[in-house]
Amino acid sequence: AKIQEREHHLRESWVKAMETRLVRDELAKCHRYEGVNHLENCRWLADKYIQMLQENRVKGYKKIEV
């Protein structure tokens, strides 16, 4: 049961990390598309990306046991 819990935690951690990567890619597209107006038009996406970077770090299974 403990091994399954570890695997589930790692899997969820990686899913969140991949979601963060998708937001980063969308932010890059927005920057290219908007050009000089990217600061105004992509602000919400940049804020979301920063928030996801802080929350969605990949954590190993040892964090669960400690």
PDBQT receptor file of N, H, CA, C and O in Angstrom, charges set to zero:
ATOM      1  N   ALA A   1       0.828  -1.190   0.000  1.00  0.00    +0.000 N 
ATOM      2  CA  ALA A   1       0.000   0.000   0.000  1.00  0.00    +0.000 C 
ATOM      3  C   ALA A   1       0.876   1.258   0.000  1.00  0.00    +0.000 C 
ATOM      4  O   ALA A   1       0.548   2.259  -0.637  1.00  0.00    +0.000 OA
ATOM      5  N   LYS A   2       1.982   1.187   0.719  1.00  0.00    +0.000 N 
ATOM      6  H   LYS A   2       2.249   0.374   1.237  1.00  0.00    +0.000 HD
ATOM      7  CA  LYS A   2       2.865   2.352   0.799  1.00  0.00    +0.000 C 
ATOM      8  C   LYS A   2       3.512   2.631  -0.560  1.00  0.00    +0.000 C 
ATOM      9  O   LYS A   2       3.691   3.788  -0.942  1.00  0.00    +0.000 OA
ATOM     10  N   ILE A   3       3.861   1.568  -1.283  1.00  0.00    +0.000 N 
ATOM     11  H   ILE A   3       3.716   0.629  -0.972  1.00  0.00    +0.000 HD
ATOM     12  CA  ILE A   3       4.465   1.737  -2.604  1.00  0.00    +0.000 C 
ATOM     13  C   ILE A   3       3.461   2.346  -3.572  1.00  0.00    +0.000 C 
ATOM     14  O   ILE A   3       3.817   3.208  -4.376  1.00  0.00    +0.000 OA
ATOM     15  N   GLN A   4       2.215   1.905  -3.500  1.00  0.00    +0.000 N 
ATOM     16  H   GLN A   4       1.926   1.205  -2.847  1.00  0.00    +0.000 HD
ATOM     17  CA  GLN A   4       1.179   2.476  -4.362  1.00  0.00    +0.000 C 
ATOM     18  C   GLN A   4       0.947   3.942  -4.031  1.00  0.00    +0.000 C 
ATOM     19  O   GLN A   4       0.714   4.754  -4.927  1.00  0.00    +0.000 OA
ATOM     20  N   GLU A   5       1.009   4.283  -2.755  1.00  0.00    +0.000 N 
ATOM     21  H   GLU A   5       1.198   3.624  -2.027  1.00  0.00    +0.000 HD
ATOM     22  CA  GLU A   5       0.849   5.680  -2.352  1.00  0.00    +0.000 C 
ATOM     23  C   GLU A   5       1.990   6.524  -2.903  1.00  0.00    +0.000 C 
ATOM     24  O   GLU A   5       1.773   7.643  -3.367  1.00  0.00    +0.000 OA
ATOM     25  N   ARG A   6       3.218   5.979  -2.849  1.00  0.00    +0.000 N 
ATOM     26  H   ARG A   6       3.394   5.070  -2.472  1.00  0.00    +0.000 HD
ATOM     27  CA  ARG A   6       4.372   6.689  -3.405  1.00  0.00    +0.000 C 
ATOM     28  C   ARG A   6       4.193   6.917  -4.902  1.00  0.00    +0.000 C 
ATOM     29  O   ARG A   6       4.388   8.028  -5.396  1.00  0.00    +0.000 OA
ATOM     30  N   GLU A   7       3.822   5.858  -5.618  1.00  0.00    +0.000 N 
ATOM     31  H   GLU A   7       3.664   4.956  -5.216  1.00  0.00    +0.000 HD
ATOM     32  CA  GLU A   7       3.650   5.968  -7.061  1.00  0.00    +0.000 C 
ATOM     33  C   GLU A   7       2.554   6.958  -7.415  1.00  0.00    +0.000 C 
ATOM     34  O   GLU A   7       2.697   7.735  -8.360  1.00  0.00    +0.000 OA
ATOM     35  N   HIS A   8       1.466   6.935  -6.665  1.00  0.00    +0.000 N 
ATOM     36  H   HIS A   8       1.350   6.305  -5.898  1.00  0.00    +0.000 HD
ATOM     37  CA  HIS A   8       0.372   7.872  -6.924  1.00  0.00    +0.000 C 
ATOM     38  C   HIS A   8       0.831   9.306  -6.700  1.00  0.00    +0.000 C 
ATOM     39  O   HIS A   8       0.528  10.190  -7.501  1.00  0.00    +0.000 OA
ATOM     40  N   HIS A   9       1.559   9.536  -5.619  1.00  0.00    +0.000 N 
ATOM     41  H   HIS A   9       1.806   8.817  -4.969  1.00  0.00    +0.000 HD
ATOM     42  CA  HIS A   9       2.047  10.879  -5.320  1.00  0.00    +0.000 C 
ATOM     43  C   HIS A   9       3.004  11.364  -6.408  1.00  0.00    +0.000 C 
ATOM     44  O   HIS A   9       2.903  12.505  -6.860  1.00  0.00    +0.000 OA
ATOM     45  N   LEU A  10       3.935  10.498  -6.832  1.00  0.00    +0.000 N 
ATOM     46  H   LEU A  10       4.017   9.571  -6.466  1.00  0.00    +0.000 HD
ATOM     47  CA  LEU A  10       4.866  10.874  -7.882  1.00  0.00    +0.000 C 
ATOM     48  C   LEU A  10       4.145  11.149  -9.195  1.00  0.00    +0.000 C 
ATOM     49  O   LEU A  10       4.474  12.099  -9.905  1.00  0.00    +0.000 OA
ATOM     50  N   ARG A  11       3.163  10.317  -9.511  1.00  0.00    +0.000 N 
ATOM     51  H   ARG A  11       2.895   9.545  -8.934  1.00  0.00    +0.000 HD
ATOM     52  CA  ARG A  11       2.406  10.495 -10.754  1.00  0.00    +0.000 C 
ATOM     53  C   ARG A  11       1.671  11.838 -10.735  1.00  0.00    +0.000 C 
ATOM     54  O   ARG A  11       1.710  12.582 -11.715  1.00  0.00    +0.000 OA
ATOM     55  N   GLU A  12       1.012  12.143  -9.634  1.00  0.00    +0.000 N 
ATOM     56  H   GLU A  12       0.981  11.538  -8.837  1.00  0.00    +0.000 HD
ATOM     57  CA  GLU A  12       0.297  13.418  -9.525  1.00  0.00    +0.000 C 
ATOM     58  C   GLU A  12       1.262  14.597  -9.598  1.00  0.00    +0.000 C 
ATOM     59  O   GLU A  12       0.945  15.628 -10.190  1.00  0.00    +0.000 OA
ATOM     60  N   SER A  13       2.426  14.443  -9.000  1.00  0.00    +0.000 N 
ATOM     61  H   SER A  13       2.684  13.605  -8.519  1.00  0.00    +0.000 HD
ATOM     62  CA  SER A  13       3.427  15.501  -9.035  1.00  0.00    +0.000 C 
ATOM     63  C   SER A  13       3.894  15.759 -10.467  1.00  0.00    +0.000 C 
ATOM     64  O   SER A  13       4.066  16.909 -10.870  1.00  0.00    +0.000 OA
ATOM     65  N   TRP A  14       4.098  14.686 -11.231  1.00  0.00    +0.000 N 
ATOM     66  H   TRP A  14       3.958  13.752 -10.903  1.00  0.00    +0.000 HD
ATOM     67  CA  TRP A  14       4.527  14.839 -12.623  1.00  0.00    +0.000 C 
ATOM     68  C   TRP A  14       3.428  15.428 -13.491  1.00  0.00    +0.000 C 
ATOM     69  O   TRP A  14       3.710  16.211 -14.398  1.00  0.00    +0.000 OA
ATOM     70  N   VAL A  15       2.186  15.064 -13.228  1.00  0.00    +0.000 N 
ATOM     71  H   VAL A  15       1.957  14.428 -12.491  1.00  0.00    +0.000 HD
ATOM     72  CA  VAL A  15       1.064  15.629 -13.998  1.00  0.00    +0.000 C 
ATOM     73  C   VAL A  15       1.011  17.139 -13.789  1.00  0.00    +0.000 C 
ATOM     74  O   VAL A  15       0.833  17.895 -14.744  1.00  0.00    +0.000 OA
ATOM     75  N   LYS A  16       1.166  17.575 -12.545  1.00  0.00    +0.000 N 
ATOM     76  H   LYS A  16       1.310  16.961 -11.770  1.00  0.00    +0.000 HD
ATOM     77  CA  LYS A  16       1.150  19.016 -12.263  1.00  0.00    +0.000 C 
ATOM     78  C   LYS A  16       2.334  19.712 -12.927  1.00  0.00    +0.000 C 
ATOM     79  O   LYS A  16       2.199  20.833 -13.418  1.00  0.00    +0.000 OA
ATOM     80  N   ALA A  17       3.479  19.062 -12.943  1.00  0.00    +0.000 N 
ATOM     81  H   ALA A  17       3.589  18.151 -12.544  1.00  0.00    +0.000 HD
ATOM     82  CA  ALA A  17       4.657  19.644 -13.602  1.00  0.00    +0.000 C 
ATOM     83  C   ALA A  17       4.421  19.777 -15.109  1.00  0.00    +0.000 C 
ATOM     84  O   ALA A  17       4.822  20.772 -15.712  1.00  0.00    +0.000 OA
ATOM     85  N   MET A  18       3.784  18.800 -15.707  1.00  0.00    +0.000 N 
ATOM     86  H   MET A  18       3.458  17.992 -15.218  1.00  0.00    +0.000 HD
ATOM     87  CA  MET A  18       3.495  18.866 -17.143  1.00  0.00    +0.000 C 
ATOM     88  C   MET A  18       2.448  19.946 -17.449  1.00  0.00    +0.000 C 
ATOM     89  O   MET A  18       2.516  20.598 -18.491  1.00  0.00    +0.000 OA
ATOM     90  N   GLU A  19       1.486  20.132 -16.544  1.00  0.00    +0.000 N 
ATOM     91  H   GLU A  19       1.431  19.603 -15.698  1.00  0.00    +0.000 HD
ATOM     92  CA  GLU A  19       0.518  21.220 -16.715  1.00  0.00    +0.000 C 
ATOM     93  C   GLU A  19       1.240  22.561 -16.698  1.00  0.00    +0.000 C 
ATOM     94  O   GLU A  19       0.917  23.456 -17.478  1.00  0.00    +0.000 OA
ATOM     95  N   THR A  20       2.216  22.695 -15.811  1.00  0.00    +0.000 N 
ATOM     96  H   THR A  20       2.479  21.968 -15.177  1.00  0.00    +0.000 HD
ATOM     97  CA  THR A  20       3.007  23.921 -15.749  1.00  0.00    +0.000 C 
ATOM     98  C   THR A  20       3.764  24.131 -17.052  1.00  0.00    +0.000 C 
ATOM     99  O   THR A  20       3.872  25.259 -17.532  1.00  0.00    +0.000 OA
ATOM    100  N   ARG A  21       4.286  23.058 -17.624  1.00  0.00    +0.000 N 
ATOM    101  H   ARG A  21       4.198  22.142 -17.234  1.00  0.00    +0.000 HD
ATOM    102  CA  ARG A  21       5.010  23.153 -18.899  1.00  0.00    +0.000 C 
ATOM    103  C   ARG A  21       4.083  23.605 -20.020  1.00  0.00    +0.000 C 
ATOM    104  O   ARG A  21       4.482  24.392 -20.878  1.00  0.00    +0.000 OA
ATOM    105  N   LEU A  22       2.840  23.107 -20.016  1.00  0.00    +0.000 N 
ATOM    106  H   LEU A  22       2.516  22.467 -19.318  1.00  0.00    +0.000 HD
ATOM    107  CA  LEU A  22       1.873  23.528 -21.032  1.00  0.00    +0.000 C 
ATOM    108  C   LEU A  22       1.554  25.016 -20.915  1.00  0.00    +0.000 C 
ATOM    109  O   LEU A  22       1.436  25.711 -21.924  1.00  0.00    +0.000 OA
ATOM    110  N   VAL A  23       1.416  25.503 -19.682  1.00  0.00    +0.000 N 
ATOM    111  H   VAL A  23       1.512  24.939 -18.862  1.00  0.00    +0.000 HD
ATOM    112  CA  VAL A  23       1.153  26.928 -19.478  1.00  0.00    +0.000 C 
ATOM    113  C   VAL A  23       2.348  27.744 -19.960  1.00  0.00    +0.000 C 
ATOM    114  O   VAL A  23       2.171  28.813 -20.544  1.00  0.00    +0.000 OA
ATOM    115  N   ARG A  24       3.551  27.254 -19.725  1.00  0.00    +0.000 N 
ATOM    116  H   ARG A  24       3.694  26.386 -19.251  1.00  0.00    +0.000 HD
ATOM    117  CA  ARG A  24       4.754  27.948 -20.202  1.00  0.00    +0.000 C 
ATOM    118  C   ARG A  24       4.762  28.046 -21.721  1.00  0.00    +0.000 C 
ATOM    119  O   ARG A  24       5.098  29.089 -22.281  1.00  0.00    +0.000 OA
ATOM    120  N   ASP A  25       4.391  26.958 -22.383  1.00  0.00    +0.000 N 
ATOM    121  H   ASP A  25       4.118  26.111 -21.928  1.00  0.00    +0.000 HD
ATOM    122  CA  ASP A  25       4.355  26.968 -23.848  1.00  0.00    +0.000 C 
ATOM    123  C   ASP A  25       3.309  27.947 -24.369  1.00  0.00    +0.000 C 
ATOM    124  O   ASP A  25       3.550  28.650 -25.350  1.00  0.00    +0.000 OA
ATOM    125  N   GLU A  26       2.151  27.996 -23.718  1.00  0.00    +0.000 N 
ATOM    126  H   GLU A  26       1.955  27.425 -22.921  1.00  0.00    +0.000 HD
ATOM    127  CA  GLU A  26       1.107  28.941 -24.113  1.00  0.00    +0.000 C 
ATOM    128  C   GLU A  26       1.560  30.380 -23.888  1.00  0.00    +0.000 C 
ATOM    129  O   GLU A  26       1.242  31.271 -24.676  1.00  0.00    +0.000 OA
ATOM    130  N   LEU A  27       2.301  30.595 -22.811  1.00  0.00    +0.000 N 
ATOM    131  H   LEU A  27       2.559  29.871 -22.172  1.00  0.00    +0.000 HD
ATOM    132  CA  LEU A  27       2.829  31.931 -22.541  1.00  0.00    +0.000 C 
ATOM    133  C   LEU A  27       3.822  32.348 -23.626  1.00  0.00    +0.000 C 
ATOM    134  O   LEU A  27       3.821  33.502 -24.056  1.00  0.00    +0.000 OA
ATOM    135  N   ALA A  28       4.654  31.433 -24.063  1.00  0.00    +0.000 N 
ATOM    136  H   ALA A  28       4.654  30.496 -23.714  1.00  0.00    +0.000 HD
ATOM    137  CA  ALA A  28       5.604  31.742 -25.138  1.00  0.00    +0.000 C 
ATOM    138  C   ALA A  28       4.868  32.073 -26.434  1.00  0.00    +0.000 C 
ATOM    139  O   ALA A  28       5.255  32.997 -27.150  1.00  0.00    +0.000 OA
ATOM    140  N   LYS A  29       3.810  31.322 -26.737  1.00  0.00    +0.000 N 
ATOM    141  H   LYS A  29       3.496  30.571 -26.156  1.00  0.00    +0.000 HD
ATOM    142  CA  LYS A  29       3.008  31.609 -27.928  1.00  0.00    +0.000 C 
ATOM    143  C   LYS A  29       2.368  32.988 -27.825  1.00  0.00    +0.000 C 
ATOM    144  O   LYS A  29       2.342  33.752 -28.790  1.00  0.00    +0.000 OA
ATOM    145  N   CYS A  30       1.858  33.289 -26.646  1.00  0.00    +0.000 N 
ATOM    146  H   CYS A  30       1.879  32.668 -25.862  1.00  0.00    +0.000 HD
ATOM    147  CA  CYS A  30       1.213  34.588 -26.431  1.00  0.00    +0.000 C 
ATOM    148  C   CYS A  30       2.225  35.718 -26.622  1.00  0.00    +0.000 C 
ATOM    149  O   CYS A  30       1.904  36.737 -27.234  1.00  0.00    +0.000 OA
ATOM    150  N   HIS A  31       3.432  35.546 -26.110  1.00  0.00    +0.000 N 
ATOM    151  H   HIS A  31       3.692  34.718 -25.614  1.00  0.00    +0.000 HD
ATOM    152  CA  HIS A  31       4.467  36.575 -26.267  1.00  0.00    +0.000 C 
ATOM    153  C   HIS A  31       4.783  36.808 -27.737  1.00  0.00    +0.000 C 
ATOM    154  O   HIS A  31       4.927  37.949 -28.176  1.00  0.00    +0.000 OA
ATOM    155  N   ARG A  32       4.893  35.708 -28.503  1.00  0.00    +0.000 N 
ATOM    156  H   ARG A  32       4.776  34.781 -28.146  1.00  0.00    +0.000 HD
ATOM    157  CA  ARG A  32       5.196  35.853 -29.930  1.00  0.00    +0.000 C 
ATOM    158  C   ARG A  32       4.034  36.494 -30.674  1.00  0.00    +0.000 C 
ATOM    159  O   ARG A  32       4.248  37.347 -31.535  1.00  0.00    +0.000 OA
ATOM    160  N   TYR A  33       2.820  36.100 -30.357  1.00  0.00    +0.000 N 
ATOM    161  H   TYR A  33       2.645  35.408 -29.658  1.00  0.00    +0.000 HD
ATOM    162  CA  TYR A  33       1.639  36.586 -31.070  1.00  0.00    +0.000 C 
ATOM    163  C   TYR A  33       1.357  38.055 -30.765  1.00  0.00    +0.000 C 
ATOM    164  O   TYR A  33       1.039  38.823 -31.674  1.00  0.00    +0.000 OA
ATOM    165  N   GLU A  34       1.468  38.450 -29.511  1.00  0.00    +0.000 N 
ATOM    166  H   GLU A  34       1.726  37.826 -28.773  1.00  0.00    +0.000 HD
ATOM    167  CA  GLU A  34       1.109  39.805 -29.103  1.00  0.00    +0.000 C 
ATOM    168  C   GLU A  34       2.195  40.829 -29.408  1.00  0.00    +0.000 C 
ATOM    169  O   GLU A  34       1.895  42.015 -29.547  1.00  0.00    +0.000 OA
ATOM    170  N   GLY A  35       3.430  40.404 -29.513  1.00  0.00    +0.000 N 
ATOM    171  H   GLY A  35       3.674  39.441 -29.400  1.00  0.00    +0.000 HD
ATOM    172  CA  GLY A  35       4.513  41.339 -29.826  1.00  0.00    +0.000 C 
ATOM    173  C   GLY A  35       4.767  42.320 -28.694  1.00  0.00    +0.000 C 
ATOM    174  O   GLY A  35       4.993  41.914 -27.554  1.00  0.00    +0.000 OA
ATOM    175  N   VAL A  36       4.731  43.610 -29.007  1.00  0.00    +0.000 N 
ATOM    176  H   VAL A  36       4.548  43.939 -29.933  1.00  0.00    +0.000 HD
ATOM    177  CA  VAL A  36       5.067  44.627 -28.011  1.00  0.00    +0.000 C 
ATOM    178  C   VAL A  36       3.992  44.776 -26.940  1.00  0.00    +0.000 C 
ATOM    179  O   VAL A  36       4.258  45.348 -25.883  1.00  0.00    +0.000 OA
ATOM    180  N   ASN A  37       2.798  44.280 -27.187  1.00  0.00    +0.000 N 
ATOM    181  H   ASN A  37       2.582  43.815 -28.046  1.00  0.00    +0.000 HD
ATOM    182  CA  ASN A  37       1.710  44.395 -26.213  1.00  0.00    +0.000 C 
ATOM    183  C   ASN A  37       1.625  43.183 -25.282  1.00  0.00    +0.000 C 
ATOM    184  O   ASN A  37       0.643  43.029 -24.556  1.00  0.00    +0.000 OA
ATOM    185  N   HIS A  38       2.635  42.332 -25.299  1.00  0.00    +0.000 N 
ATOM    186  H   HIS A  38       3.433  42.457 -25.889  1.00  0.00    +0.000 HD
ATOM    187  CA  HIS A  38       2.556  41.111 -24.508  1.00  0.00    +0.000 C 
ATOM    188  C   HIS A  38       2.489  41.375 -23.008  1.00  0.00    +0.000 C 
ATOM    189  O   HIS A  38       1.935  40.562 -22.268  1.00  0.00    +0.000 OA
ATOM    190  N   LEU A  39       3.038  42.487 -22.549  1.00  0.00    +0.000 N 
ATOM    191  H   LEU A  39       3.488  43.147 -23.150  1.00  0.00    +0.000 HD
ATOM    192  CA  LEU A  39       2.991  42.766 -21.111  1.00  0.00    +0.000 C 
ATOM    193  C   LEU A  39       1.553  42.952 -20.622  1.00  0.00    +0.000 C 
ATOM    194  O   LEU A  39       1.209  42.519 -19.522  1.00  0.00    +0.000 OA
ATOM    195  N   GLU A  40       0.733  43.582 -21.420  1.00  0.00    +0.000 N 
ATOM    196  H   GLU A  40       1.012  43.934 -22.314  1.00  0.00    +0.000 HD
ATOM    197  CA  GLU A  40      -0.660  43.802 -21.032  1.00  0.00    +0.000 C 
ATOM    198  C   GLU A  40      -1.533  42.586 -21.321  1.00  0.00    +0.000 C 
ATOM    199  O   GLU A  40      -2.344  42.187 -20.485  1.00  0.00    +0.000 OA
ATOM    200  N   ASN A  41      -1.370  41.999 -22.499  1.00  0.00    +0.000 N 
ATOM    201  H   ASN A  41      -0.712  42.323 -23.179  1.00  0.00    +0.000 HD
ATOM    202  CA  ASN A  41      -2.293  40.967 -22.948  1.00  0.00    +0.000 C 
ATOM    203  C   ASN A  41      -1.982  39.581 -22.417  1.00  0.00    +0.000 C 
ATOM    204  O   ASN A  41      -2.863  38.721 -22.401  1.00  0.00    +0.000 OA
ATOM    205  N   CYS A  42      -0.768  39.344 -21.988  1.00  0.00    +0.000 N 
ATOM    206  H   CYS A  42      -0.053  40.043 -22.001  1.00  0.00    +0.000 HD
ATOM    207  CA  CYS A  42      -0.392  38.016 -21.487  1.00  0.00    +0.000 C 
ATOM    208  C   CYS A  42      -0.152  38.022 -19.980  1.00  0.00    +0.000 C 
ATOM    209  O   CYS A  42       0.351  37.043 -19.428  1.00  0.00    +0.000 OA
ATOM    210  N   ARG A  43      -0.503  39.097 -19.326  1.00  0.00    +0.000 N 
ATOM    211  H   ARG A  43      -0.912  39.892 -19.775  1.00  0.00    +0.000 HD
ATOM    212  CA  ARG A  43      -0.236  39.237 -17.887  1.00  0.00    +0.000 C 
ATOM    213  C   ARG A  43      -0.879  38.123 -17.066  1.00  0.00    +0.000 C 
ATOM    214  O   ARG A  43      -0.245  37.562 -16.172  1.00  0.00    +0.000 OA
ATOM    215  N   TRP A  44      -2.139  37.803 -17.370  1.00  0.00    +0.000 N 
ATOM    216  H   TRP A  44      -2.654  38.259 -18.096  1.00  0.00    +0.000 HD
ATOM    217  CA  TRP A  44      -2.859  36.785 -16.598  1.00  0.00    +0.000 C 
ATOM    218  C   TRP A  44      -2.181  35.428 -16.752  1.00  0.00    +0.000 C 
ATOM    219  O   TRP A  44      -2.134  34.650 -15.799  1.00  0.00    +0.000 OA
ATOM    220  N   LEU A  45      -1.660  35.136 -17.931  1.00  0.00    +0.000 N 
ATOM    221  H   LEU A  45      -1.698  35.768 -18.705  1.00  0.00    +0.000 HD
ATOM    222  CA  LEU A  45      -0.993  33.860 -18.173  1.00  0.00    +0.000 C 
ATOM    223  C   LEU A  45       0.352  33.814 -17.449  1.00  0.00    +0.000 C 
ATOM    224  O   LEU A  45       0.738  32.772 -16.921  1.00  0.00    +0.000 OA
ATOM    225  N   ALA A  46       1.053  34.925 -17.425  1.00  0.00    +0.000 N 
ATOM    226  H   ALA A  46       0.739  35.772 -17.854  1.00  0.00    +0.000 HD
ATOM    227  CA  ALA A  46       2.325  34.990 -16.711  1.00  0.00    +0.000 C 
ATOM    228  C   ALA A  46       2.113  34.825 -15.207  1.00  0.00    +0.000 C 
ATOM    229  O   ALA A  46       2.890  34.140 -14.542  1.00  0.00    +0.000 OA
ATOM    230  N   ASP A  47       1.071  35.446 -14.674  1.00  0.00    +0.000 N 
ATOM    231  H   ASP A  47       0.440  36.003 -15.215  1.00  0.00    +0.000 HD
ATOM    232  CA  ASP A  47       0.762  35.299 -13.250  1.00  0.00    +0.000 C 
ATOM    233  C   ASP A  47       0.400  33.854 -12.914  1.00  0.00    +0.000 C 
ATOM    234  O   ASP A  47       0.812  33.327 -11.882  1.00  0.00    +0.000 OA
ATOM    235  N   LYS A  48      -0.367  33.227 -13.788  1.00  0.00    +0.000 N 
ATOM    236  H   LYS A  48      -0.702  33.655 -14.627  1.00  0.00    +0.000 HD
ATOM    237  CA  LYS A  48      -0.736  31.831 -13.572  1.00  0.00    +0.000 C 
ATOM    238  C   LYS A  48       0.501  30.945 -13.609  1.00  0.00    +0.000 C 
ATOM    239  O   LYS A  48       0.628  30.027 -12.799  1.00  0.00    +0.000 OA
ATOM    240  N   TYR A  49       1.414  31.208 -14.537  1.00  0.00    +0.000 N 
ATOM    241  H   TYR A  49       1.311  31.954 -15.195  1.00  0.00    +0.000 HD
ATOM    242  CA  TYR A  49       2.634  30.418 -14.652  1.00  0.00    +0.000 C 
ATOM    243  C   TYR A  49       3.508  30.558 -13.407  1.00  0.00    +0.000 C 
ATOM    244  O   TYR A  49       4.049  29.569 -12.913  1.00  0.00    +0.000 OA
ATOM    245  N   ILE A  50       3.644  31.772 -12.904  1.00  0.00    +0.000 N 
ATOM    246  H   ILE A  50       3.205  32.576 -13.306  1.00  0.00    +0.000 HD
ATOM    247  CA  ILE A  50       4.441  31.999 -11.697  1.00  0.00    +0.000 C 
ATOM    248  C   ILE A  50       3.835  31.272 -10.506  1.00  0.00    +0.000 C 
ATOM    249  O   ILE A  50       4.553  30.668  -9.710  1.00  0.00    +0.000 OA
ATOM    250  N   GLN A  51       2.519  31.331 -10.383  1.00  0.00    +0.000 N 
ATOM    251  H   GLN A  51       1.935  31.822 -11.030  1.00  0.00    +0.000 HD
ATOM    252  CA  GLN A  51       1.845  30.637  -9.290  1.00  0.00    +0.000 C 
ATOM    253  C   GLN A  51       2.037  29.126  -9.407  1.00  0.00    +0.000 C 
ATOM    254  O   GLN A  51       2.282  28.450  -8.407  1.00  0.00    +0.000 OA
ATOM    255  N   MET A  52       1.926  28.597 -10.626  1.00  0.00    +0.000 N 
ATOM    256  H   MET A  52       1.726  29.146 -11.438  1.00  0.00    +0.000 HD
ATOM    257  CA  MET A  52       2.094  27.160 -10.819  1.00  0.00    +0.000 C 
ATOM    258  C   MET A  52       3.537  26.727 -10.552  1.00  0.00    +0.000 C 
ATOM    259  O   MET A  52       3.758  25.625 -10.051  1.00  0.00    +0.000 OA
ATOM    260  N   LEU A  53       4.517  27.566 -10.872  1.00  0.00    +0.000 N 
ATOM    261  H   LEU A  53       4.337  28.462 -11.278  1.00  0.00    +0.000 HD
ATOM    262  CA  LEU A  53       5.914  27.236 -10.592  1.00  0.00    +0.000 C 
ATOM    263  C   LEU A  53       6.140  27.071  -9.091  1.00  0.00    +0.000 C 
ATOM    264  O   LEU A  53       6.879  26.184  -8.664  1.00  0.00    +0.000 OA
ATOM    265  N   GLN A  54       5.514  27.911  -8.307  1.00  0.00    +0.000 N 
ATOM    266  H   GLN A  54       4.914  28.632  -8.653  1.00  0.00    +0.000 HD
ATOM    267  CA  GLN A  54       5.685  27.846  -6.862  1.00  0.00    +0.000 C 
ATOM    268  C   GLN A  54       4.984  26.631  -6.255  1.00  0.00    +0.000 C 
ATOM    269  O   GLN A  54       5.492  26.035  -5.306  1.00  0.00    +0.000 OA
ATOM    270  N   GLU A  55       3.822  26.259  -6.795  1.00  0.00    +0.000 N 
ATOM    271  H   GLU A  55       3.410  26.743  -7.567  1.00  0.00    +0.000 HD
ATOM    272  CA  GLU A  55       3.022  25.204  -6.192  1.00  0.00    +0.000 C 
ATOM    273  C   GLU A  55       3.316  23.818  -6.741  1.00  0.00    +0.000 C 
ATOM    274  O   GLU A  55       3.245  22.842  -5.995  1.00  0.00    +0.000 OA
ATOM    275  N   ASN A  56       3.645  23.701  -8.024  1.00  0.00    +0.000 N 
ATOM    276  H   ASN A  56       3.703  24.494  -8.630  1.00  0.00    +0.000 HD
ATOM    277  CA  ASN A  56       3.687  22.404  -8.693  1.00  0.00    +0.000 C 
ATOM    278  C   ASN A  56       5.095  21.881  -8.911  1.00  0.00    +0.000 C 
ATOM    279  O   ASN A  56       5.460  21.547 -10.038  1.00  0.00    +0.000 OA
ATOM    280  N   ARG A  57       5.869  21.805  -7.883  1.00  0.00    +0.000 N 
ATOM    281  H   ARG A  57       5.573  22.077  -6.968  1.00  0.00    +0.000 HD
ATOM    282  CA  ARG A  57       7.206  21.238  -7.983  1.00  0.00    +0.000 C 
ATOM    283  C   ARG A  57       7.124  19.717  -7.908  1.00  0.00    +0.000 C 
ATOM    284  O   ARG A  57       6.257  19.165  -7.231  1.00  0.00    +0.000 OA
ATOM    285  N   VAL A  58       8.028  19.051  -8.604  1.00  0.00    +0.000 N 
ATOM    286  H   VAL A  58       8.733  19.500  -9.154  1.00  0.00    +0.000 HD
ATOM    287  CA  VAL A  58       8.102  17.593  -8.520  1.00  0.00    +0.000 C 
ATOM    288  C   VAL A  58       8.771  17.244  -7.206  1.00  0.00    +0.000 C 
ATOM    289  O   VAL A  58       9.902  17.652  -6.944  1.00  0.00    +0.000 OA
ATOM    290  N   LYS A  59       8.063  16.487  -6.382  1.00  0.00    +0.000 N 
ATOM    291  H   LYS A  59       7.144  16.156  -6.595  1.00  0.00    +0.000 HD
ATOM    292  CA  LYS A  59       8.578  16.096  -5.072  1.00  0.00    +0.000 C 
ATOM    293  C   LYS A  59       8.751  14.587  -5.059  1.00  0.00    +0.000 C 
ATOM    294  O   LYS A  59       7.907  13.848  -5.564  1.00  0.00    +0.000 OA
ATOM    295  N   GLY A  60       9.835  14.147  -4.487  1.00  0.00    +0.000 N 
ATOM    296  H   GLY A  60      10.522  14.748  -4.077  1.00  0.00    +0.000 HD
ATOM    297  CA  GLY A  60      10.097  12.722  -4.387  1.00  0.00    +0.000 C 
ATOM    298  C   GLY A  60       9.223  12.076  -3.321  1.00  0.00    +0.000 C 
ATOM    299  O   GLY A  60       8.534  12.767  -2.571  1.00  0.00    +0.000 OA
ATOM    300  N   TYR A  61       9.253  10.765  -3.259  1.00  0.00    +0.000 N 
ATOM    301  H   TYR A  61       9.813  10.204  -3.869  1.00  0.00    +0.000 HD
ATOM    302  CA  TYR A  61       8.422  10.050  -2.311  1.00  0.00    +0.000 C 
ATOM    303  C   TYR A  61       8.913  10.181  -0.881  1.00  0.00    +0.000 C 
ATOM    304  O   TYR A  61       8.152   9.901   0.046  1.00  0.00    +0.000 OA
ATOM    305  N   LYS A  62      10.144  10.593  -0.667  1.00  0.00    +0.000 N 
ATOM    306  H   LYS A  62      10.762  10.821  -1.420  1.00  0.00    +0.000 HD
ATOM    307  CA  LYS A  62      10.651  10.731   0.692  1.00  0.00    +0.000 C 
ATOM    308  C   LYS A  62       9.967  11.859   1.448  1.00  0.00    +0.000 C 
ATOM    309  O   LYS A  62       9.949  11.867   2.678  1.00  0.00    +0.000 OA
ATOM    310  N   LYS A  63       9.400  12.817   0.706  1.00  0.00    +0.000 N 
ATOM    311  H   LYS A  63       9.414  12.810  -0.294  1.00  0.00    +0.000 HD
ATOM    312  CA  LYS A  63       8.667  13.911   1.362  1.00  0.00    +0.000 C 
ATOM    313  C   LYS A  63       7.436  13.387   2.071  1.00  0.00    +0.000 C 
ATOM    314  O   LYS A  63       7.001  13.978   3.059  1.00  0.00    +0.000 OA
ATOM    315  N   ILE A  64       6.865  12.293   1.593  1.00  0.00    +0.000 N 
ATOM    316  H   ILE A  64       7.219  11.814   0.790  1.00  0.00    +0.000 HD
ATOM    317  CA  ILE A  64       5.668  11.726   2.212  1.00  0.00    +0.000 C 
ATOM    318  C   ILE A  64       6.023  11.077   3.547  1.00  0.00    +0.000 C 
ATOM    319  O   ILE A  64       5.299  11.233   4.530  1.00  0.00    +0.000 OA
ATOM    320  N   GLU A  65       7.134  10.353   3.581  1.00  0.00    +0.000 N 
ATOM    321  H   GLU A  65       7.722  10.226   2.783  1.00  0.00    +0.000 HD
ATOM    322  CA  GLU A  65       7.491   9.571   4.755  1.00  0.00    +0.000 C 
ATOM    323  C   GLU A  65       8.033  10.416   5.903  1.00  0.00    +0.000 C 
ATOM    324  O   GLU A  65       7.888  10.039   7.066  1.00  0.00    +0.000 OA
ATOM    325  N   VAL A  66       8.651  11.544   5.595  1.00  0.00    +0.000 N 
ATOM    326  H   VAL A  66       8.768  11.850   4.650  1.00  0.00    +0.000 HD
ATOM    327  CA  VAL A  66       9.311  12.349   6.631  1.00  0.00    +0.000 C 
ATOM    328  C   VAL A  66       8.309  13.138   7.411  1.00  0.00    +0.000 C 
ATOM    329  O   VAL A  66       8.680  13.874   8.325  1.00  0.00    +0.000 OA
TER     330      VAL A  66
